Amino acid sequence: MERTTDKHSPRIDDAMEHEVQSLVDGRSGGARAQESRMPEPHAEGEPEMDAGARWDDHDDQGIGVPEDVAEERAELARFVAAAQWPATRDELLEAADGDHATDAVMEKLGRLAHGDRQYGNVQDVWRALGGEVEEGHTN
């Protein structure tokens, strides 16, 4: 074999070439090369999907509620993200107004009960507004 570099000895050049050969032409380079091509196992509670399936092949996109409901909740969450949680109705309205919330979001927040009730997160606010929540959701 012809030596291609003057930085290493021919023995080191050959060893380096052998290490990368499986990556270059797909030849089996031992267990390490094969292991890198194996899919990782599913995490506990993670939905199993067929090889080649895409996450958006499913109607509910894995979120457990219709897409329009999820988008409506996401819009609400976007405009109350700046609130200091837990937050009262008035604090949520102030945070949403500061983020230039849409009239629809301001109207929804305005429907929350007046008083000192504190909401721990967006999910609490969504429930208080009568929004649809995923089955089995605990928070």
N, C-alpha and C positions, 0 to 999 in steps of 0.2 A: 504494500500500500504506500502510496506517495504521501509524504508529509506535507500538510497544508498550512502549518503555522510554525512559527519559531518561538512561541511563548511557552509551549509545553513539549514534553518528550513524546515520542511516537506512542509509547504505552499509554500515557494520559489522553492523548488524542483519540486512540482506539476506544478507551473506556468511556470517554465523553460521547463519542459517536454511538456506542452501544446503548447508552442511557436514553438518548433521544430518538433512537431509530423507530421504536414503536409509535411514537407520536408523529414522526415524519411520514412513514408509509403504512402504518396500521398493523405492522407485524407484531405478534405477541411478544411482549417484553417481560412476561412473567405475571405474577398475581397482581402487582401494583398497577400495571397498565390495564388489566382487565377490570380491576376493582373500580377504577376511575370512570368506567363506562356503565357501571351498574346503577340503577335508580336507587335513591334513598328510600328506606321504609317510611310508611305513613306514620305521622305522629298520632298519639292517642287522641281520639275524638275528632281527628281530621277526616273529612269525607274521602273515600277511595274513589279514584277515577280510573277509567280505562286508559291504557297507553295511547297517546295521541289525542286524547280528549282535551277540550279547552274548557276553562272555567265558565265561559259565556255560552256554552252549548246547552245550559239548563235554563228553563223558563224563569225560575226565581233567582237565578244567579247566586245561589247559595246564601241569600240574606234572610230568608224566612218570611218576608213580607213582600207584597207586590212592589214592583219597581217605582211606581208613582208615589206610593206611601214612603218608601225609602228616600226618594228625592225630596219630598216635602219635609221630612224630618231632617235631612241633611241641610236644607236651606235654613231651617230654624237654627240648627246647631252652628252654622256658619256665622250667624249674626249675634249669637249669644256667647261665642267663644271667649270674648274678652272679659266676661263676667267673673267676679271672684266667687267661687263656689265654696260652700252653699250660698245660694242667692235668693233674695225675695223677689216678688213680682216687680216691684219698683226698680230694683237693681238690674233685673233682666231687661226691662224696658229701657233703662238708661244705657246699658251696654249695647243693645240693639240699635238704639237711636244714634249712638256714637259711631257705630259701624255702618250707618246709612242703610238700615234695614228697609226691605220693601214694605209697602203698605199692608200686604197680606200677613207678613210676619208680625208687624206691630199690632195688627188687629187680633191675631192669635194670642199674643202675649197679654194684650189688654183684657182677654177673657179669663185670665187667671184670677183666682180669688184674691181680693184685697186683704191686707193684713200682714202678719209677721211670719206666715208660713215660709219655710226655706226649702228650696229644691236642691237636692244634692248633685244633680247632673242633668244633662239634656233629656235622658230617658225619663226622669221624674217629671220634667216639664211636659214631655210628650204624652205621658200617661194622664197627667192632670188635664190635658186638653182633649182627652178621649181618643188619642191616636192609637193605631194598631201597633202591637208589639209582638216580636217573635215569640213563638211557643217556647216555654221552658226558660225564658230569659229571667234572671233573678234580680238584676239591678235596675 
